[in-house]
């Protein structure tokens, strides 16, 4: 058998181990230079007693505060937020990165987290009305991993008890950094100076030259209502509709329905009428009295970190919630910051980590992570939906234009490479997502490959979306020359 161009009959005769070996040989090689900065998983002890502030009382602010409390007990922490400013406070989807993180921070098991945060386990995403096949499909988390559906307000209250910091209820007027220390000005109180500051105050009031608009994302608003608990709660439902799509986040106590749309194409009244229609035809009461509208920018900061000031969470970047990337990207940003603070970065120890070239490289890494996630999310729209509507025409055309004239050519090139490698995975062996990870990774290494994740999304995620939406043809094989170009 030619391992670069197998046919369907040959694949059916393969053992599970041989199928794993085949996939390992089809993946793009890891770009080790891009990720060498994160290669060290060890966190050396930090002896300096840094004075550190976390700004923001939302989920990202409490995640950062709890993380720093756990990782750096010697720091003098201050958690500063204005209780007059409301948080977004809706049900959240997460990725498999989150359960491991919160268990490490709190020591709690799933049962206790379920009780305290109304959590349900999330095993993937369930797509309805997406693509050309007109049939539902799933994006399963691979290796039998799972994430959470979780209540954001409950998560904040849970993490509050794991934060050891001086809490200041103040309105911040200014944050000024010189790369060595950060001065924070307040509405009434005297200013304060810190060695490091984590700014997690949420969306910027407006996008400026400091921000890169992410034009890949075709949506900018959500209309949200609550409903009774859902019977189907093992996945996040993603239901394509004429003006966009609806997420269903199932919690223990209730479900959150959010209609994601573009307010330059559709009005709030049209979206409300759509939710009424769904409520009437499904028999599920989507309670109007709980309705909230959220508008969101899609962006990434050009500079997330300058040597003293870290921007994290929605203050650093945001893309729409289709793949539940908000908390995922925030955890990635905090992980990078922790390695920098703990002097655990390869080739950048001590004062060398403050070199402008290295700080710029760190910003590029974090910025591109968000841009990669945005392009992957945008790709979901490329094959359209069951609805012929202005929104879906715009969304599909928008993806094609962004891929042809990308904001970041490197991000787009890696996307093409990864998509073509995923296209070579035959649809009938996507069940390998449930195989033990050690076998999967061993087979990749035998073929000289390393795990290569595109903003946290594996080649299996690419294949599931490609086949499910009809972007890939069933059992489509490329010529050996095309395979060689892809891998």
DOMIVEX-91486 format. One record per residue (C-alpha): residue number from 1; residue in three letters; y, x, z; chain. Coordinates in Angstrom, 2 decimals, decimal comma. Last residue first. Example, Ala and Ser with C-alpha at 12.3 -4.5 7.8 and 13.67 -1.06 7.14 Angstrom:
ATOM     i    aa         v         u         w   ch
ATOM     2   Ser     -1,06     13,67      7,14    A
ATOM     1   Ala     -4,50     12,30      7,80    A
END
This chain:
ATOM     i    aa         v         u         w   ch
ATOM   487   Unk     17,26      2,61      4,34    A
ATOM   486   Unk     19,04      0,27      1,95    A
ATOM   485   Unk     19,27      2,66     -0,99    A
ATOM   484   Unk     15,58      3,53     -0,65    A
ATOM   483   Unk     14,74     -0,15     -0,59    A
ATOM   482   Unk     16,77     -0,78     -3,72    A
ATOM   481   Unk     14,96      2,08     -5,49    A
ATOM   480   Unk     11,60      0,76     -4,30    A
ATOM   479   Unk     12,42     -2,69     -5,77    A
ATOM   478   Unk     13,37     -5,47     -3,42    A
ATOM   477   Unk     11,19     -8,14     -1,94    A
ATOM   476   Unk     12,01    -11,77     -1,17    A
ATOM   475   Unk      9,40    -13,52      0,91    A
ATOM   474   Unk     11,67    -16,55      1,31    A
ATOM   473   Unk     15,10    -16,06     -0,19    A
ATOM   472   Unk     17,68    -14,56      2,14    A
ATOM   471   Unk     20,98    -16,39      2,70    A
ATOM   470   Unk     18,98    -19,55      3,32    A
ATOM   469   Unk     20,57    -20,18      6,71    A
ATOM   468   Unk     17,27    -19,57      8,51    A
ATOM   467   Unk     16,25    -16,58      6,42    A
ATOM   466   Unk     19,42    -14,56      6,89    A
ATOM   465   Unk     20,00    -15,80     10,45    A
ATOM   464   Unk     16,48    -14,83     11,55    A
ATOM   463   Unk     16,59    -11,55      9,63    A
ATOM   462   Unk     19,89    -10,46     11,16    A
ATOM   461   Unk     18,65    -11,31     14,65    A
ATOM   460   Unk     15,48     -9,30     13,93    A
ATOM   459   Unk     17,58     -6,31     12,83    A
ATOM   458   Unk     19,11     -6,39     16,28    A
ATOM   457   Unk     22,49     -7,67     17,40    A
ATOM   456   Unk     24,22     -5,69     20,17    A
ATOM   455   Unk     27,30     -4,88     18,14    A
ATOM   454   Unk     25,01     -3,83     15,26    A
ATOM   453   Unk     22,01     -2,45     17,05    A
ATOM   452   Unk     20,10      0,54     15,77    A
ATOM   451   Unk     16,94      1,49     17,63    A
ATOM   450   Unk     15,98      4,97     16,44    A
ATOM   449   Unk     13,92      5,86     13,42    A
ATOM   448   Unk     11,70      8,82     12,61    A
ATOM   447   Unk      8,77      6,64     11,62    A
ATOM   446   Unk      6,89      7,34     14,84    A
ATOM   445   Unk     10,11      6,51     16,68    A
ATOM   444   Unk     10,14      2,99     15,24    A
ATOM   443   Unk      6,52      2,46     16,19    A
ATOM   442   Unk      7,21      3,52     19,77    A
ATOM   441   Unk     10,18      1,14     19,92    A
ATOM   440   Unk      8,07     -1,88     18,98    A
ATOM   439   Unk      5,21     -0,95     21,26    A
ATOM   438   Unk      7,57     -0,43     24,20    A
ATOM   437   Unk      9,38     -3,69     23,44    A
ATOM   436   Unk      6,30     -5,88     23,94    A
ATOM   435   Unk      6,03     -8,30     20,99    A
ATOM   434   Unk      7,89    -11,61     21,09    A
ATOM   433   Unk     10,37    -10,71     18,35    A
ATOM   432   Unk      7,34     -9,81     16,27    A
ATOM   431   Unk      7,28    -13,54     15,51    A
ATOM   430   Unk      9,59    -12,60     12,64    A
ATOM   429   Unk      6,46    -11,63     10,76    A
ATOM   428   Unk      6,33    -14,59      8,36    A
ATOM   427   Unk      9,91    -14,09      7,19    A
ATOM   426   Unk      9,21    -10,73      5,64    A
ATOM   425   Unk     11,53     -8,00      6,92    A
ATOM   424   Unk     13,11     -6,46      3,82    A
ATOM   423   Unk     16,24     -8,62      4,12    A
ATOM   422   Unk     16,84     -7,02      7,52    A
ATOM   421   Unk     17,34     -3,63      5,82    A
ATOM   420   Unk     19,78     -5,22      3,38    A
ATOM   419   Unk     21,74     -6,79      6,22    A
ATOM   418   Unk     21,89     -3,48      8,09    A
ATOM   417   Unk     23,27     -1,56      5,17    A
ATOM   416   Unk     25,74     -4,29      4,30    A
ATOM   415   Unk     26,95     -4,48      7,91    A
ATOM   414   Unk     27,24     -0,70      8,17    A
ATOM   413   Unk     29,45     -0,70      5,06    A
ATOM   412   Unk     31,61     -3,52      6,46    A
ATOM   411   Unk     32,22     -1,73      9,77    A
ATOM   410   Unk     33,03      1,49      7,93    A
ATOM   409   Unk     35,45     -0,27      5,58    A
ATOM   408   Unk     37,51     -1,68      8,46    A
ATOM   407   Unk     39,79     -4,62      7,58    A
ATOM   406   Unk     37,40     -5,43      4,77    A
ATOM   405   Unk     38,31     -6,31      1,17    A
ATOM   404   Unk     34,97     -7,40     -0,35    A
ATOM   403   Unk     33,38     -8,31      2,99    A
ATOM   402   Unk     36,50    -10,16      4,14    A
ATOM   401   Unk     36,72    -12,03      0,83    A
ATOM   400   Unk     33,10    -13,12      1,02    A
ATOM   399   Unk     33,47    -14,29      4,61    A
ATOM   398   Unk     36,64    -16,24      3,83    A
ATOM   397   Unk     35,01    -17,98      0,87    A
ATOM   396   Unk     32,27    -19,35      3,14    A
ATOM   395   Unk     34,74    -20,45      5,83    A
ATOM   394   Unk     37,21    -22,01      3,39    A
ATOM   393   Unk     34,57    -24,05      1,60    A
ATOM   392   Unk     33,16    -25,08      4,98    A
ATOM   391   Unk     36,55    -26,25      6,25    A
ATOM   390   Unk     37,54    -28,10      3,09    A
ATOM   389   Unk     34,29    -30,10      3,19    A
ATOM   388   Unk     30,91    -30,24      1,50    A
ATOM   387   Unk     28,70    -30,75      4,54    A
ATOM   386   Unk     25,07    -29,69      4,94    A
ATOM   385   Unk     26,31    -26,19      5,68    A
ATOM   384   Unk     27,76    -23,10      4,03    A
ATOM   383   Unk     25,70    -20,03      3,13    A
ATOM   382   Unk     28,41    -17,60      4,30    A
ATOM   381   Unk     29,18    -19,34      7,60    A
ATOM   380   Unk     26,74    -17,31      9,69    A
ATOM   379   Unk     28,21    -14,17      8,08    A
ATOM   378   Unk     31,42    -14,69     10,06    A
ATOM   377   Unk     29,47    -14,15     13,29    A
ATOM   376   Unk     28,12    -10,81     12,02    A
ATOM   375   Unk     31,60     -9,81     10,85    A
ATOM   374   Unk     33,08    -10,64     14,25    A
ATOM   373   Unk     30,39     -8,75     16,17    A
ATOM   372   Unk     31,05     -5,66     14,06    A
ATOM   371   Unk     34,80     -5,94     14,66    A
ATOM   370   Unk     34,19     -6,19     18,41    A
ATOM   369   Unk     32,06     -3,04     18,47    A
ATOM   368   Unk     34,57     -1,40     16,13    A
ATOM   367   Unk     37,31     -1,69     18,76    A
ATOM   366   Unk     35,11     -0,24     21,49    A
ATOM   365   Unk     34,08      2,80     19,44    A
ATOM   364   Unk     37,54      3,32     17,99    A
ATOM   363   Unk     39,06      3,26     21,47    A
ATOM   362   Unk     36,60      5,91     22,63    A
ATOM   361   Unk     37,39      8,02     19,59    A
ATOM   360   Unk     41,12      7,79     20,29    A
ATOM   359   Unk     40,54      8,84     23,90    A
ATOM   358   Unk     38,50     11,80     22,60    A
ATOM   357   Unk     41,17     12,91     20,14    A
ATOM   356   Unk     43,90     12,48     22,77    A
ATOM   355   Unk     42,05     14,77     25,23    A
ATOM   354   Unk     41,60     12,98     28,54    A
ATOM   353   Unk     37,80     13,43     28,57    A
ATOM   352   Unk     38,32     17,17     28,27    A
ATOM   351   Unk     39,85     17,19     31,78    A
ATOM   350   Unk     36,41     16,81     33,32    A
ATOM   349   Unk     33,53     16,13     30,97    A
ATOM   348   Unk     33,78     15,12     27,36    A
ATOM   347   Unk     30,82     16,48     25,41    A
ATOM   346   Unk     28,50     13,73     26,72    A
ATOM   345   Unk     30,18     11,12     28,90    A
ATOM   344   Unk     29,16     10,80     32,54    A
ATOM   343   Unk     32,48     11,73     34,18    A
ATOM   342   Unk     32,14      8,74     36,51    A
ATOM   341   Unk     35,40      7,19     35,30    A
ATOM   340   Unk     34,46      7,60     31,63    A
ATOM   339   Unk     30,99      6,20     32,22    A
ATOM   338   Unk     32,47      3,26     34,09    A
ATOM   337   Unk     34,98      2,57     31,30    A
ATOM   336   Unk     32,21      2,47     28,67    A
ATOM   335   Unk     30,18      0,10     30,85    A
ATOM   334   Unk     33,24     -2,07     31,46    A
ATOM   333   Unk     33,84     -2,39     27,71    A
ATOM   332   Unk     30,19     -3,29     27,07    A
ATOM   331   Unk     30,28     -5,85     29,88    A
ATOM   330   Unk     33,42     -7,42     28,34    A
ATOM   329   Unk     31,70     -7,51     24,95    A
ATOM   328   Unk     28,78     -9,50     26,36    A
ATOM   327   Unk     31,05    -11,75     28,41    A
ATOM   326   Unk     32,91    -12,89     25,28    A
ATOM   325   Unk     30,04    -12,52     22,75    A
ATOM   324   Unk     28,38    -15,90     23,12    A
ATOM   323   Unk     27,10    -15,85     19,50    A
ATOM   322   Unk     29,14    -18,84     18,29    A
ATOM   321   Unk     31,90    -18,43     20,90    A
ATOM   320   Unk     34,85    -17,47     18,65    A
ATOM   319   Unk     36,14    -13,90     18,72    A
ATOM   318   Unk     38,21    -12,21     21,37    A
ATOM   317   Unk     39,60     -8,79     22,20    A
ATOM   316   Unk     41,21     -6,68     24,92    A
ATOM   315   Unk     42,95     -9,24     27,15    A
ATOM   314   Unk     40,05    -11,60     26,50    A
ATOM   313   Unk     37,73     -9,21     28,32    A
ATOM   312   Unk     39,00     -5,72     29,08    A
ATOM   311   Unk     42,18     -3,66     28,75    A
ATOM   310   Unk     41,87     -0,32     30,53    A
ATOM   309   Unk     44,99      1,56     31,69    A
ATOM   308   Unk     44,72      5,16     32,91    A
ATOM   307   Unk     43,58      7,38     30,04    A
ATOM   306   Unk     45,00      5,22     27,24    A
ATOM   305   Unk     42,37      2,49     26,95    A
ATOM   304   Unk     41,99     -0,62     24,79    A
ATOM   303   Unk     44,20      0,71     21,99    A
ATOM   302   Unk     44,25     -1,19     18,70    A
ATOM   301   Unk     43,58     -4,40     20,57    A
ATOM   300   Unk     41,11     -6,71     18,90    A
ATOM   299   Unk     41,87    -10,19     17,61    A
ATOM   298   Unk     40,74    -13,77     17,11    A
ATOM   297   Unk     43,31    -16,00     18,79    A
ATOM   296   Unk     42,23    -19,02     20,81    A
ATOM   295   Unk     43,38    -22,59     21,17    A
ATOM   294   Unk     41,72    -24,76     23,78    A
ATOM   293   Unk     41,82    -28,55     23,93    A
ATOM   292   Unk     40,43    -30,42     26,89    A
ATOM   291   Unk     38,61    -33,74     27,16    A
ATOM   290   Unk     37,12    -34,66     30,56    A
ATOM   289   Unk     38,50    -38,23     30,50    A
ATOM   288   Unk     36,98    -38,67     27,06    A
ATOM   287   Unk     33,42    -38,44     28,43    A
ATOM   286   Unk     30,89    -37,59     25,76    A
ATOM   285   Unk     28,38    -40,35     26,56    A
ATOM   284   Unk     25,15    -39,53     24,71    A
ATOM   283   Unk     23,86    -42,44     22,61    A
ATOM   282   Unk     23,50    -40,09     19,67    A
ATOM   281   Unk     25,33    -42,28     17,16    A
ATOM   280   Unk     28,14    -43,37     19,47    A
ATOM   279   Unk     28,73    -39,95     21,05    A
ATOM   278   Unk     28,63    -38,16     17,72    A
ATOM   277   Unk     31,16    -40,61     16,27    A
ATOM   276   Unk     33,46    -40,23     19,30    A
ATOM   275   Unk     33,22    -36,44     18,93    A
ATOM   274   Unk     34,19    -36,78     15,26    A
ATOM   273   Unk     37,13    -39,03     16,15    A
ATOM   272   Unk     38,32    -36,40     18,62    A
ATOM   271   Unk     38,08    -33,77     15,87    A
ATOM   270   Unk     40,13    -35,86     13,46    A
ATOM   269   Unk     42,75    -36,52     16,14    A
ATOM   268   Unk     42,97    -32,80     16,96    A
ATOM   267   Unk     43,87    -32,19     13,35    A
ATOM   266   Unk     41,84    -30,30     10,75    A
ATOM   265   Unk     42,69    -27,47      8,34    A
ATOM   264   Unk     45,30    -25,43     10,21    A
ATOM   263   Unk     43,64    -26,48     13,48    A
ATOM   262   Unk     40,47    -24,60     12,51    A
ATOM   261   Unk     37,40    -25,90     14,33    A
ATOM   260   Unk     34,98    -25,47     17,24    A
ATOM   259   Unk     33,86    -28,79     18,78    A
ATOM   258   Unk     32,74    -28,04     22,34    A
ATOM   257   Unk     30,18    -30,10     24,22    A
ATOM   256   Unk     29,54    -29,08     27,82    A
ATOM   255   Unk     26,42    -30,40     29,52    A
ATOM   254   Unk     26,08    -31,57     33,11    A
ATOM   253   Unk     24,64    -30,70     36,54    A
ATOM   252   Unk     21,89    -28,22     35,62    A
ATOM   251   Unk     23,91    -26,77     32,75    A
ATOM   250   Unk     23,35    -27,32     29,03    A
ATOM   249   Unk     25,96    -25,69     26,74    A
ATOM   248   Unk     26,12    -27,72     23,53    A
ATOM   247   Unk     28,16    -26,12     20,76    A
ATOM   246   Unk     29,69    -28,19     17,97    A
ATOM   245   Unk     30,55    -26,91     14,47    A
ATOM   244   Unk     33,38    -26,87     11,98    A
ATOM   243   Unk     35,30    -29,75     10,40    A
ATOM   242   Unk     32,37    -31,42      8,59    A
ATOM   241   Unk     29,82    -30,72     11,37    A
ATOM   240   Unk     27,41    -27,84     12,01    A
ATOM   239   Unk     25,49    -28,20     15,28    A
ATOM   238   Unk     24,96    -25,09     17,42    A
ATOM   237   Unk     22,57    -25,97     20,27    A
ATOM   236   Unk     22,36    -23,31     22,96    A
ATOM   235   Unk     18,71    -22,88     23,86    A
ATOM   234   Unk     16,28    -23,78     26,67    A
ATOM   233   Unk     18,22    -26,90     27,68    A
ATOM   232   Unk     16,86    -29,78     25,62    A
ATOM   231   Unk     16,96    -32,73     28,03    A
ATOM   230   Unk     20,72    -32,38     28,33    A
ATOM   229   Unk     22,60    -32,97     31,59    A
ATOM   228   Unk     25,25    -35,71     31,32    A
ATOM   227   Unk     28,31    -35,12     29,10    A
ATOM   226   Unk     31,49    -33,05     29,25    A
ATOM   225   Unk     34,15    -32,75     26,61    A
ATOM   224   Unk     35,77    -29,85     24,76    A
ATOM   223   Unk     38,02    -29,62     21,72    A
ATOM   222   Unk     38,09    -26,06     20,43    A
ATOM   221   Unk     40,55    -24,03     18,39    A
ATOM   220   Unk     40,93    -20,97     16,14    A
ATOM   219   Unk     38,15    -20,99     13,55    A
ATOM   218   Unk     37,46    -19,01     10,36    A
ATOM   217   Unk     36,70    -15,63     12,05    A
ATOM   216   Unk     36,79    -12,76      9,54    A
ATOM   215   Unk     40,59    -12,60      9,85    A
ATOM   214   Unk     40,38    -10,59     13,04    A
ATOM   213   Unk     44,05     -9,91     13,77    A
ATOM   212   Unk     44,52     -6,31     14,96    A
ATOM   211   Unk     46,70     -6,17     18,07    A
ATOM   210   Unk     49,33     -3,69     19,28    A
ATOM   209   Unk     51,56     -4,69     16,34    A
ATOM   208   Unk     51,96     -8,03     18,11    A
ATOM   207   Unk     49,80    -11,08     18,79    A
ATOM   206   Unk     51,33    -13,64     21,10    A
ATOM   205   Unk     50,89    -14,69     24,71    A
ATOM   204   Unk     48,02    -12,22     24,99    A
ATOM   203   Unk     44,71    -13,84     25,93    A
ATOM   202   Unk     43,28    -13,14     29,35    A
ATOM   201   Unk     44,59    -11,30     32,39    A
ATOM   200   Unk     41,78     -8,74     32,49    A
ATOM   199   Unk     43,87     -5,56     32,82    A
ATOM   198   Unk     41,81     -2,87     34,54    A
ATOM   197   Unk     44,19     -0,39     36,17    A
ATOM   196   Unk     43,68      3,26     37,05    A
ATOM   195   Unk     45,49      5,77     39,26    A
ATOM   194   Unk     47,71      3,03     40,67    A
ATOM   193   Unk     51,41      2,45     41,34    A
ATOM   192   Unk     52,97     -0,60     42,98    A
ATOM   191   Unk     56,20     -2,48     42,34    A
ATOM   190   Unk     58,05     -4,30     45,15    A
ATOM   189   Unk     57,39     -8,01     45,52    A
ATOM   188   Unk     59,11    -10,92     43,76    A
ATOM   187   Unk     57,88    -11,29     40,17    A
ATOM   186   Unk     55,79     -8,15     40,25    A
ATOM   185   Unk     55,89     -4,75     38,54    A
ATOM   184   Unk     52,78     -2,67     38,06    A
ATOM   183   Unk     53,04      1,09     37,48    A
ATOM   182   Unk     50,03      2,82     35,94    A
ATOM   181   Unk     49,00      6,44     36,26    A
ATOM   180   Unk     47,96      9,29     34,00    A
ATOM   179   Unk     48,15      7,71     30,55    A
ATOM   178   Unk     51,84      6,89     30,96    A
ATOM   177   Unk     51,17      3,27     31,81    A
ATOM   176   Unk     53,55      0,36     32,37    A
ATOM   175   Unk     52,35     -3,10     33,40    A
ATOM   174   Unk     55,09     -5,68     33,87    A
ATOM   173   Unk     55,76     -9,10     35,38    A
ATOM   172   Unk     52,59     -9,64     37,40    A
ATOM   171   Unk     52,49    -12,82     39,47    A
ATOM   170   Unk     51,01    -12,21     42,89    A
ATOM   169   Unk     48,09    -13,29     45,07    A
ATOM   168   Unk     46,96     -9,85     46,29    A
ATOM   167   Unk     43,32     -9,30     47,26    A
ATOM   166   Unk     42,45     -5,95     48,84    A
ATOM   165   Unk     39,01     -5,20     47,50    A
ATOM   164   Unk     35,34     -5,54     48,28    A
ATOM   163   Unk     34,01     -7,92     45,65    A
ATOM   162   Unk     30,51     -9,30     46,06    A
ATOM   161   Unk     31,57    -12,59     47,71    A
ATOM   160   Unk     33,94    -13,31     44,81    A
ATOM   159   Unk     31,08    -12,87     42,37    A
ATOM   158   Unk     29,56    -16,21     43,32    A
ATOM   157   Unk     32,89    -18,04     43,23    A
ATOM   156   Unk     33,65    -16,64     39,78    A
ATOM   155   Unk     30,21    -17,59     38,52    A
ATOM   154   Unk     30,71    -21,13     39,83    A
ATOM   153   Unk     33,97    -21,44     37,88    A
ATOM   152   Unk     32,22    -20,07     34,71    A
ATOM   151   Unk     29,23    -22,40     34,95    A
ATOM   150   Unk     26,23    -20,68     33,38    A
ATOM   149   Unk     23,95    -20,89     30,39    A
ATOM   148   Unk     21,94    -17,76     30,91    A
ATOM   147   Unk     20,15    -15,11     28,84    A
ATOM   146   Unk     16,52    -14,56     27,93    A
ATOM   145   Unk     14,10    -11,84     26,89    A
ATOM   144   Unk     10,75    -12,58     25,27    A
ATOM   143   Unk     10,89     -9,27     23,33    A
ATOM   142   Unk     13,49    -10,80     20,97    A
ATOM   141   Unk     16,01    -13,49     21,69    A
ATOM   140   Unk     15,26    -16,29     19,30    A
ATOM   139   Unk     17,67    -17,33     16,56    A
ATOM   138   Unk     16,33    -20,73     15,65    A
ATOM   137   Unk     16,29    -22,95     12,59    A
ATOM   136   Unk     17,09    -26,55     11,75    A
ATOM   135   Unk     16,49    -27,72      8,17    A
ATOM   134   Unk     19,01    -28,25      5,37    A
ATOM   133   Unk     17,83    -25,10      3,61    A
ATOM   132   Unk     21,28    -24,17      2,30    A
ATOM   131   Unk     23,00    -23,09      5,49    A
ATOM   130   Unk     23,69    -24,78      8,81    A
ATOM   129   Unk     22,92    -28,44      9,55    A
ATOM   128   Unk     21,38    -27,65     12,99    A
ATOM   127   Unk     21,12    -24,18     14,52    A
ATOM   126   Unk     19,25    -23,56     17,79    A
ATOM   125   Unk     20,34    -20,41     19,62    A
ATOM   124   Unk     18,27    -18,21     21,93    A
ATOM   123   Unk     16,16    -18,27     25,06    A
ATOM   122   Unk     18,88    -19,53     27,41    A
ATOM   121   Unk     17,84    -20,11     31,01    A
ATOM   120   Unk     19,75    -22,80     32,86    A
ATOM   119   Unk     22,35    -22,02     35,51    A
ATOM   118   Unk     24,07    -24,45     37,85    A
ATOM   117   Unk     25,87    -21,39     39,29    A
ATOM   116   Unk     24,69    -21,37     42,92    A
ATOM   115   Unk     21,28    -22,98     42,52    A
ATOM   114   Unk     20,46    -21,32     39,21    A
ATOM   113   Unk     21,59    -17,95     40,58    A
ATOM   112   Unk     19,28    -18,49     43,55    A
ATOM   111   Unk     16,28    -19,27     41,36    A
ATOM   110   Unk     17,07    -16,48     38,91    A
ATOM   109   Unk     16,93    -13,79     41,60    A
ATOM   108   Unk     19,85    -12,40     43,57    A
ATOM   107   Unk     20,47     -8,67     44,15    A
ATOM   106   Unk     24,16     -9,29     43,47    A
ATOM   105   Unk     25,27     -6,51     41,11    A
ATOM   104   Unk     21,85     -5,61     39,72    A
ATOM   103   Unk     20,88     -9,25     39,28    A
ATOM   102   Unk     24,22     -9,86     37,58    A
ATOM   101   Unk     23,71     -7,05     35,07    A
ATOM   100   Unk     20,10     -7,87     34,22    A
ATOM    99   Unk     21,00    -11,52     33,63    A
ATOM    98   Unk     24,01    -10,55     31,44    A
ATOM    97   Unk     22,56     -8,26     28,76    A
ATOM    96   Unk     20,31    -11,07     27,52    A
ATOM    95   Unk     23,39    -12,77     26,00    A
ATOM    94   Unk     25,66    -15,34     27,63    A
ATOM    93   Unk     26,69    -18,96     27,13    A
ATOM    92   Unk     29,51    -20,30     29,23    A
ATOM    91   Unk     30,34    -23,69     30,71    A
ATOM    90   Unk     34,08    -24,14     30,93    A
ATOM    89   Unk     36,70    -22,78     33,37    A
ATOM    88   Unk     39,50    -21,50     31,15    A
ATOM    87   Unk     41,28    -20,15     34,24    A
ATOM    86   Unk     44,35    -21,75     35,77    A
ATOM    85   Unk     47,45    -19,67     36,65    A
ATOM    84   Unk     48,92    -20,67     40,02    A
ATOM    83   Unk     46,33    -18,47     41,77    A
ATOM    82   Unk     48,13    -15,40     40,42    A
ATOM    81   Unk     45,87    -12,37     40,33    A
ATOM    80   Unk     45,57     -8,89     41,84    A
ATOM    79   Unk     42,29     -7,35     42,99    A
ATOM    78   Unk     42,99     -4,02     44,68    A
ATOM    77   Unk     40,28     -1,40     45,04    A
ATOM    76   Unk     40,40      1,89     46,94    A
ATOM    75   Unk     37,47      3,61     45,26    A
ATOM    74   Unk     34,64      5,09     47,29    A
ATOM    73   Unk     32,24      2,22     46,62    A
ATOM    72   Unk     32,28      3,02     42,88    A
ATOM    71   Unk     29,40      1,28     41,11    A
ATOM    70   Unk     29,04     -1,87     43,19    A
ATOM    69   Unk     32,71     -2,51     43,91    A
ATOM    68   Unk     33,59     -1,50     40,34    A
ATOM    67   Unk     31,14     -4,06     38,95    A
ATOM    66   Unk     32,29     -6,82     41,29    A
ATOM    65   Unk     35,94     -6,25     40,34    A
ATOM    64   Unk     35,17     -6,03     36,62    A
ATOM    63   Unk     33,10     -9,22     36,65    A
ATOM    62   Unk     35,79    -10,88     38,77    A
ATOM    61   Unk     38,50    -10,04     36,23    A
ATOM    60   Unk     36,31    -10,97     33,26    A
ATOM    59   Unk     35,51    -14,39     34,77    A
ATOM    58   Unk     39,12    -15,25     35,56    A
ATOM    57   Unk     41,35    -14,01     38,37    A
ATOM    56   Unk     43,21    -11,28     36,50    A
ATOM    55   Unk     44,39     -7,74     37,15    A
ATOM    54   Unk     41,99     -5,19     38,63    A
ATOM    53   Unk     43,67     -2,33     40,46    A
ATOM    52   Unk     42,34      1,16     41,24    A
ATOM    51   Unk     43,40      3,85     43,73    A
ATOM    50   Unk     40,99      6,69     43,19    A
ATOM    49   Unk     39,20      8,25     46,12    A
ATOM    48   Unk     37,75     11,22     44,28    A
ATOM    47   Unk     34,09     11,95     45,08    A
ATOM    46   Unk     32,52     10,15     42,14    A
ATOM    45   Unk     28,74     10,32     42,15    A
ATOM    44   Unk     27,14     10,93     38,78    A
ATOM    43   Unk     26,21      7,82     36,76    A
ATOM    42   Unk     23,12      8,44     34,67    A
ATOM    41   Unk     22,64      6,51     31,44    A
ATOM    40   Unk     24,02      9,36     29,34    A
ATOM    39   Unk     24,00      8,50     25,65    A
ATOM    38   Unk     27,18      6,49     25,69    A
ATOM    37   Unk     29,43      9,05     23,97    A
ATOM    36   Unk     26,53      9,86     21,69    A
ATOM    35   Unk     26,93      6,41     20,18    A
ATOM    34   Unk     28,88      6,99     16,99    A
ATOM    33   Unk     27,39     10,46     16,49    A
ATOM    32   Unk     23,88      9,05     16,74    A
ATOM    31   Unk     24,29      6,83     13,73    A
ATOM    30   Unk     20,78      5,44     14,03    A
ATOM    29   Unk     18,81      5,52     10,82    A
ATOM    28   Unk     18,67      2,26      8,94    A
ATOM    27   Unk     15,55      0,22      9,57    A
ATOM    26   Unk     12,70     -0,14      7,09    A
ATOM    25   Unk     10,25      2,31      8,64    A
ATOM    24   Unk     10,31      0,59     12,01    A
ATOM    23   Unk      9,61     -2,73     10,30    A
ATOM    22   Unk      6,45     -1,34      8,70    A
ATOM    21   Unk      5,26      0,26     11,95    A
ATOM    20   Unk      5,61     -3,05     13,74    A
ATOM    19   Unk      3,61     -4,72     10,98    A
ATOM    18   Unk      0,95     -2,03     11,34    A
ATOM    17   Unk      0,75     -2,65     15,09    A
ATOM    16   Unk      0,38     -6,39     14,53    A
ATOM    15   Unk     -2,44     -5,78     12,06    A
ATOM    14   Unk     -1,72     -5,96      8,35    A
ATOM    13   Unk     -3,67     -8,21      5,99    A
ATOM    12   Unk     -0,86    -10,76      5,69    A
ATOM    11   Unk      1,49     -7,96      4,67    A
ATOM    10   Unk     -0,72     -6,91      1,77    A
ATOM     9   Unk     -0,86    -10,45      0,44    A
ATOM     8   Unk      2,92    -10,84      0,60    A
ATOM     7   Unk      3,74     -7,65     -1,26    A
ATOM     6   Unk      4,82     -4,37      0,23    A
ATOM     5   Unk      7,67     -2,34     -1,28    A
ATOM     4   Unk      8,64      0,56      0,93    A
ATOM     3   Unk      5,25      0,91      2,63    A
ATOM     2   Unk      3,50      1,19     -0,78    A
ATOM     1   Unk      0,00      0,00      0,00    A
END
